[in-house]
Each structure stands twice: as C-alpha cells, then as structure tokens.
Amino acid sequence: MAGNQDQFEIKFRLTDGSDIGPKSFPAATSIATLKESVLAQWPKDKENGPKTIKDLKLINAGKILENNRTVGECQSPLCDTPDTVTTMHVVVQHPATEKEKKAANKATQNKCMCVIL
C-alpha cells in the first residue's frame, strides 16, 4: 500500500463538465506543477482558456489549493484508498484588467448616502 500513497491518479474536471486526465502524479508534485499540466493539456477549442497558471484555481475536497503545497499534503483521507481517481475541479479566473478595476472603483465612489437627523 505504500506504493499507492507515493502516486495519485488525478483527473481535472472543467466547468463545462469535461475532464482532463486521469494522470498519475507523485505525492511530492507541487500544485503549481499540476496547474502547468492542466495548462498544457487545456482543450484548444474552448473559449476563454487560461493563459498562465495564475488564471487557474484547483479545488479539492472543497478547498482551493495553494501553489506551494504538494499533492500529498492536499489529499483528503478518503483519497488514500487504493485504485481511486481523485477529481480536482478547475476554475479559470482571469485577473481583472485596469479598465475593470477603474470601473469597479468608480462604481463604489458614486454611491450616495442619506442621513436622517
């Protein structure tokens, strides 16, 4: 069983329900490396795909995974059973452009307030 804990079968579920994988990763693989793998295998026909790993969020067991953590650190106890494939959800979140930031800032500045004395 020790061999199974050194390798994890992971598939990545995209927001449209399609999958990338499954693929086997060592427990010492960083989340950033997983994101690079997803980025390399991203379907070319999908619109609004990620451009960098900063555009991707990986979610496992309801938690957003941090780039500096490893696969072994992020696994839930339910994933340690042999012959299982872990599904990680992939969310694409593009960084806001300067135009969007200015629009959001302007929207908060234009609020009016009423004071009743």
C-alpha positions as a Markdown table, in Angstrom:
| # | Residue | x | y | z |
|---|---|---|---|---|
| 1 | Met | 0.0 | 0.0 | 0.0 |
| 2 | Ala | 3.0 | 2.3 | 0.5 |
| 3 | Gly | 3.4 | 2.4 | -3.3 |
| 4 | Asn | -0.1 | 3.6 | -3.8 |
| 5 | Gln | 0.5 | 6.5 | -1.4 |
| 6 | Asp | 3.5 | 7.7 | -3.4 |
| 7 | Gln | 1.4 | 8.1 | -6.6 |
| 8 | Phe | -2.0 | 9.7 | -7.1 |
| 9 | Glu | -4.3 | 9.3 | -10.0 |
| 10 | Ile | -5.9 | 12.7 | -10.6 |
| 11 | Lys | -8.4 | 13.9 | -13.2 |
| 12 | Phe | -9.3 | 17.5 | -13.7 |
| 13 | Arg | -13.0 | 18.5 | -14.1 |
| 14 | Leu | -13.6 | 21.7 | -16.1 |
| 15 | Thr | -16.5 | 24.0 | -15.6 |
| 16 | Asp | -18.3 | 22.6 | -18.7 |
| 17 | Gly | -18.2 | 19.0 | -17.2 |
| 18 | Ser | -15.4 | 17.7 | -19.5 |
| 19 | Asp | -12.3 | 16.1 | -18.0 |
| 20 | Ile | -8.6 | 16.3 | -18.5 |
| 21 | Gly | -6.9 | 13.0 | -17.4 |
| 22 | Pro | -6.7 | 10.9 | -15.4 |
| 23 | Lys | -3.0 | 11.1 | -15.0 |
| 24 | Ser | -0.6 | 9.7 | -12.3 |
| 25 | Phe | 1.4 | 12.2 | -10.2 |
| 26 | Pro | 3.9 | 11.6 | -7.4 |
| 27 | Ala | 2.9 | 12.8 | -3.9 |
| 28 | Ala | 5.7 | 15.3 | -4.0 |
| 29 | Thr | 4.3 | 17.1 | -7.0 |
| 30 | Ser | 3.5 | 20.8 | -6.3 |
| 31 | Ile | 0.1 | 22.3 | -7.1 |
| 32 | Ala | 1.9 | 24.7 | -9.4 |
| 33 | Thr | 3.1 | 21.7 | -11.4 |
| 34 | Leu | -0.4 | 20.3 | -11.6 |
| 35 | Lys | -1.6 | 23.7 | -12.9 |
| 36 | Glu | 1.2 | 23.6 | -15.6 |
| 37 | Ser | 0.0 | 20.2 | -16.6 |
| 38 | Val | -3.6 | 21.4 | -16.9 |
| 39 | Leu | -2.5 | 24.4 | -18.9 |
| 40 | Ala | -0.5 | 22.2 | -21.3 |
| 41 | Gln | -3.5 | 19.8 | -21.8 |
| 42 | Trp | -6.2 | 22.5 | -22.0 |
| 43 | Pro | -8.5 | 21.9 | -24.9 |
| 44 | Lys | -7.6 | 24.3 | -27.7 |
| 45 | Asp | -11.3 | 24.6 | -28.9 |
| 46 | Lys | -12.5 | 26.0 | -25.5 |
| 47 | Glu | -13.1 | 29.8 | -25.3 |
| 48 | Asn | -11.6 | 31.9 | -22.5 |
| 49 | Gly | -8.9 | 29.4 | -21.7 |
| 50 | Pro | -6.3 | 30.2 | -19.1 |
| 51 | Lys | -3.1 | 32.0 | -20.3 |
| 52 | Thr | -0.9 | 31.3 | -17.2 |
| 53 | Ile | -1.2 | 29.2 | -14.0 |
| 54 | Lys | -2.2 | 32.4 | -12.2 |
| 55 | Asp | -5.5 | 32.1 | -14.1 |
| 56 | Leu | -6.3 | 28.7 | -12.7 |
| 57 | Lys | -7.7 | 27.6 | -9.3 |
| 58 | Leu | -7.7 | 23.9 | -8.4 |
| 59 | Ile | -10.3 | 22.8 | -5.8 |
| 60 | Asn | -10.2 | 19.5 | -4.0 |
| 61 | Ala | -12.5 | 18.5 | -1.2 |
| 62 | Gly | -14.0 | 22.0 | -1.1 |
| 63 | Lys | -10.7 | 23.7 | -0.6 |
| 64 | Ile | -8.8 | 26.0 | -3.1 |
| 65 | Leu | -5.3 | 24.5 | -3.3 |
| 66 | Glu | -2.2 | 26.8 | -2.8 |
| 67 | Asn | 0.6 | 26.6 | -5.4 |
| 68 | Asn | 3.3 | 26.0 | -2.9 |
| 69 | Arg | 1.7 | 22.8 | -1.4 |
| 70 | Thr | 2.2 | 19.3 | -2.7 |
| 71 | Val | -0.4 | 16.7 | -3.8 |
| 72 | Gly | 0.4 | 14.6 | -0.8 |
| 73 | Glu | -0.3 | 17.5 | 1.6 |
| 74 | Cys | -3.7 | 18.3 | -0.1 |
| 75 | Gln | -5.2 | 14.8 | -0.3 |
| 76 | Ser | -8.2 | 14.1 | 2.0 |
| 77 | Pro | -8.3 | 10.8 | 3.9 |
| 78 | Leu | -10.9 | 9.5 | 1.5 |
| 79 | Cys | -8.5 | 9.6 | -1.4 |
| 80 | Asp | -6.0 | 7.2 | 0.3 |
| 81 | Thr | -7.9 | 4.2 | -0.8 |
| 82 | Pro | -6.3 | 2.1 | -3.5 |
| 83 | Asp | -7.4 | 2.2 | -7.1 |
| 84 | Thr | -9.3 | 5.5 | -6.8 |
| 85 | Val | -9.1 | 8.5 | -9.1 |
| 86 | Thr | -9.2 | 11.9 | -7.4 |
| 87 | Thr | -11.2 | 14.6 | -9.2 |
| 88 | Met | -10.0 | 18.2 | -8.8 |
| 89 | His | -12.2 | 20.9 | -10.1 |
| 90 | Val | -10.6 | 23.6 | -12.3 |
| 91 | Val | -11.8 | 27.2 | -12.3 |
| 92 | Val | -10.5 | 29.8 | -14.7 |
| 93 | Gln | -10.3 | 33.2 | -13.1 |
| 94 | His | -8.7 | 35.8 | -15.3 |
| 95 | Pro | -7.1 | 38.7 | -13.5 |
| 96 | Ala | -9.1 | 42.0 | -13.7 |
| 97 | Thr | -7.9 | 44.4 | -16.3 |
| 98 | Glu | -7.1 | 48.0 | -15.4 |
| 99 | Lys | -10.3 | 49.1 | -17.1 |
| 100 | Glu | -12.4 | 46.7 | -15.0 |
| 101 | Lys | -10.6 | 47.9 | -11.8 |
| 102 | Lys | -11.3 | 51.5 | -12.6 |
| 103 | Ala | -14.9 | 50.8 | -13.4 |
| 104 | Ala | -15.3 | 48.9 | -10.1 |
| 105 | Asn | -13.6 | 51.7 | -8.2 |
| 106 | Lys | -15.8 | 54.4 | -9.9 |
| 107 | Ala | -18.9 | 52.4 | -9.1 |
| 108 | Thr | -18.1 | 52.5 | -5.4 |
| 109 | Gln | -17.3 | 56.2 | -5.5 |
| 110 | Asn | -20.7 | 57.2 | -7.0 |
| 111 | Lys | -22.8 | 55.9 | -4.0 |
| 112 | Cys | -24.9 | 58.5 | -2.4 |
| 113 | Met | -25.9 | 58.5 | 1.3 |
| 114 | Cys | -28.8 | 59.9 | 3.2 |
| 115 | Val | -28.6 | 61.0 | 6.7 |
| 116 | Ile | -31.8 | 61.5 | 8.8 |
| 117 | Leu | -31.3 | 63.6 | 11.8 |
